[in-house]
């Protein structure tokens, strides 16, 4: 009889504890989710009006003529969580509007997109040939290791 009462108390206590733990985890998860959504609202691609409304110091980048470069730059800025807007001129030339505090990050993103073009791309054939050379240069692993005897002093 006492054992049954003890088990009942244990079950009741465990259910209360896990219920409390679940509520704590749920609150912390919703807090983190709301916080991450808040950061997403402040960063990323915006309209020019939204950036101007914030009233912070704004700057324009150099002229970007290629749309592919602009896409790469936008991807980099989104990854870094920078608020920016794209402005298109009548000539079809683009400029990126951003906050002055993010100037170094924007410049890095622009440099990365231009450096991609300069980096030579290796073909799949070259990579496979390189791997074959590395494998052929390696000794056969199935050979037993040769140990040297070391004389103790």
Long-range contacts (C-beta under 8 A, 24 or more apart in sequence): 39-81, 42-83, 43-78, 43-81, 43-82, 43-83, 44-77, 44-78, 44-81, 44-83, 44-84, 45-74, 45-77, 45-78, 45-84, 45-85, 45-86, 46-83, 46-84, 46-85, 47-85, 48-85, 48-87, 48-97, 50-85, 51-83, 51-84, 51-85, 51-97, 51-98, 51-99, 54-83, 54-99, 56-99, 56-100, 56-101, 57-99, 57-100, 57-101, 58-97, 58-98, 58-99, 58-100, 59-97, 59-98, 59-99, 59-100, 59-103, 60-87, 60-95, 60-96, 60-97, 61-95, 61-96, 61-97, 61-98, 61-106, 61-110, 62-95, 62-110, 63-89, 63-93, 63-94, 63-95, 64-93, 64-94, 64-95, 64-96, 65-92, 65-93, 65-94, 67-94, 69-113, 69-114, 70-94, 70-96, 72-112, 72-113, 72-116, 73-109, 73-110, 73-113, 76-108, 76-109, 76-112, 76-113, 77-105, 77-106, 77-109, 80-105, 80-109, 82-106, 82-109
